[in-house]
């Protein structure tokens, strides 16, 4: 009637509720509508469909509630509260003042049926790690869900196990926006315990000079339920886009992608005898159901590590695999070479200064500790003699040279065993090498499957592989470092560069696993036992297996050694 709309009633009409209370009452009077249900044809005294106000619980529609009406009541002492283990909030009796919080009207729907929208209030809760939805709202939306058990920790109880449903595919948009925000999986609750008097409205904003400007952007109180609690696992919904602050004791306005809200103390409203505060602090852990299929999967893990169909491959993973497939090759010395898997080939700043400062720190330590100096010198000499690093005399292409700081670390279980670690995460001008390389997919074998197979037969074999796969020559300048020849601290350091993939690079685990599986696949016809051993029973650089007799053990060990030799990898029993 009011806006000529045919798909909603007057008390749900947004244009009607946006009018000031005097205009709304005048419209009802002029059109001879019932003050109890806003329908024509009868008076309030004869109404059989009386509505209840969500603000004051009076017998009138919420859209006719007057926020400025002062009802004289005496202050009553707070009643004894009863707690329920399944509660998600703590009610605290307060004085007769009004506080408002981040509660906004939103349109919620499912991504599969976006036309079926429902207007609800959503509490934006920065103290909940989980998103909740009212059970009735979920059913109205016909959202996809399945039953789960939750372990819930609140202000009232800890580790309470509850029955719930996990709802997926939800999306919300603000009251006046068409842009949707995808919600993370939400869990159903019988109700969302939020005090409706804490909902900020345009009238709340008009009470404060510094918030008057946003009054037009905050809808009046809506006749809808509180159907969502959005936790900080949906950061986009909670992220502040603008904040308007007043004095220290005044409320502030905060704008998110779901609209404006007002947080803090507001003028007293005496239309309710008692107000209450809500203290939210919720943590949730979903408990996985135990099914017969779980037991079968455990039994099958002896023979099948993972369900290949369940592995999720990202676009970055596909890019990594394509780079490896197209560029892996064997050089003239029999070593497999792979590129550094850059997201895009970077132009990096000259970080020689960073490497020099870190090297001087290392120099002071070496000067004070002769044992450390000797172990460091021996380690660096070994990687150079072995061909894992090389001295470089030429200046690299500008932007394609990166100097890696390094430091020595002693093995906790091997006294005197020093390992030099290259810091691929060291930042200079807010840039580091690890930020520019792809992590790659998880190609590592399942450890449980390896260990179960290891106990299958009476005779055991253990092997480990030394040496990393080499880096393509054009990428080696990104692995440059400063070092003293022969450990001579009195001379100026020289520039070296690594020829192998470094364990400190985030891409190296995926590169190593890809390389060793590529080696096994390439020679699977020639060494079938060794290839199967490497493909299924290696965890990073260590492999374990069991066989039925000594003849099989000798054959497997020989196959594995010959296979690794094809890639110039050292293989030890």
Buried (B, 14 or more C-beta within 10 A) or exposed (E): BBEEBEEEBBBBBBEBBEBEBEEBBEBBEEEEBBBBBBBEEBEEEEBEEBBEBBBBEBEBBBBBBBBEEEEEEEEEEEEEEEEEEBBBBBBEBEEBEBBBBBBBBBBBBBBEEEEEBBBBBBBBBEEBBBBBBBBBBBEBBEBBBEEBBBBBBBBBEEEBEBEBBBBBBBBBBBBEBEEBBEBBBBBBBEBBBBBBBBBBBBBBBBBBEBBEEBBEBBBBBBBBBBBBBBBBBBEEBBEEEEEBEBEEEBBBBBBBBBBBBBBBEBEEBBBBEBBBBBEBBBBBEBEEEEEEEEEEEEEEBBEEBBEEEEEEEEEBBEBBBEBBEEEBEBEEEEBBBBBBBBEEEBEBBBBBEBBEEBBEEBBEEBEEEEEBBBBBBEBBBEBBEEBBBEEBEEEBEEEBBBBBBBBBEEEEEEEEEBEBBBBBEBEBEEBBBBBBBBBBBEBBBBEEBBBBBBEEBEBEBEBBBEBBBBBBEEBBBBBBBBBBBEBEEEEEBEBBBBBBBBBBBBBBBBBBBBBBBBBBEBBBEEBEBBBBBBBBBBBBBEBBBBBEEEEBBEBBBEBBBBBBBBBBBEBEE
